[in-house]
Amino acid sequence: MFKRVINHKGFLKFALLLSLVYGAVLFLVQWAFTGFYGPFFNIKNLFFALLAGIISGFFVSYGKFWGKLKQLDHKNK
């Protein structure tokens, strides 16, 4: 099922888009919690926010497409 979900049309595009959105939102939330501190903008903080965005975006996309494929399988039985 993993290969089927990963190879589904539109999965990678959706996962990439969602990852970028999650990473940007996470970075902005962290920056807001620091009081919009200027030196917060460094490569380390940006890297960790984007890494967390990639991980969460992939798993949310996987869950969405897995549910979609399961629903189609159940409908076709």
C-alpha positions as CSV (number, residue, x, y, z in Angstrom):
1,M,0.0,0.0,0.0
2,F,2.9,2.4,0.7
3,K,4.2,2.2,-2.9
4,R,0.7,2.6,-4.2
5,V,0.1,5.8,-2.2
6,I,3.5,7.3,-3.0
7,N,3.1,6.6,-6.7
8,H,-0.5,8.0,-6.9
9,K,-0.9,10.9,-9.3
10,G,-0.6,14.2,-7.4
11,F,0.8,12.8,-4.2
12,L,4.3,14.4,-4.4
13,K,3.0,17.7,-5.6
14,F,0.5,17.9,-2.8
15,A,3.1,16.7,-0.2
16,L,5.6,19.4,-1.4
17,L,3.1,22.2,-1.3
18,L,1.8,21.2,2.1
19,S,5.4,20.9,3.4
20,L,6.3,24.4,2.3
21,V,3.1,25.8,3.9
22,Y,3.6,23.9,7.2
23,G,7.3,25.0,7.3
24,A,6.5,28.7,6.7
25,V,3.7,28.7,9.2
26,L,5.9,27.0,11.8
27,F,8.7,29.4,11.2
28,L,6.4,32.4,11.6
29,V,4.8,31.0,14.8
30,Q,8.3,30.4,16.3
31,W,9.4,33.9,15.3
32,A,6.2,35.4,16.9
33,F,6.9,33.5,20.1
34,T,10.4,35.1,20.2
35,G,8.8,38.6,20.0
36,F,9.7,39.1,16.4
37,Y,13.4,39.1,17.4
38,G,15.5,40.1,14.4
39,P,18.5,37.7,15.0
40,F,16.0,34.8,14.9
41,F,16.5,34.7,11.2
42,N,19.3,32.3,10.8
43,I,19.9,29.2,8.7
44,K,19.6,26.8,11.6
45,N,16.1,27.9,12.6
46,L,14.9,28.0,9.0
47,F,16.3,24.5,8.4
48,F,14.5,23.0,11.4
49,A,11.2,24.7,10.5
50,L,11.4,23.4,6.9
51,L,12.5,19.9,8.1
52,A,9.5,19.8,10.5
53,G,7.3,21.0,7.6
54,I,8.5,18.3,5.3
55,I,7.9,15.6,7.9
56,S,4.4,16.8,8.8
57,G,3.5,17.5,5.2
58,F,4.5,14.1,4.1
59,F,2.5,12.3,6.8
60,V,-0.6,14.4,6.4
61,S,-0.5,13.9,2.6
62,Y,0.1,10.2,3.1
63,G,-2.9,9.9,5.4
64,K,-5.1,11.8,2.9
65,F,-4.2,9.7,-0.1
66,W,-4.3,6.5,1.9
67,G,-7.8,7.2,3.0
68,K,-8.8,8.1,-0.5
69,L,-7.4,4.8,-1.9
70,K,-9.0,2.8,0.9
71,Q,-12.4,4.4,0.2
72,L,-12.0,3.6,-3.5
73,D,-11.1,0.0,-2.7
74,H,-14.1,-0.4,-0.4
75,K,-16.4,1.1,-3.0
76,N,-15.2,-1.3,-5.7
77,K,-15.8,-4.4,-3.7
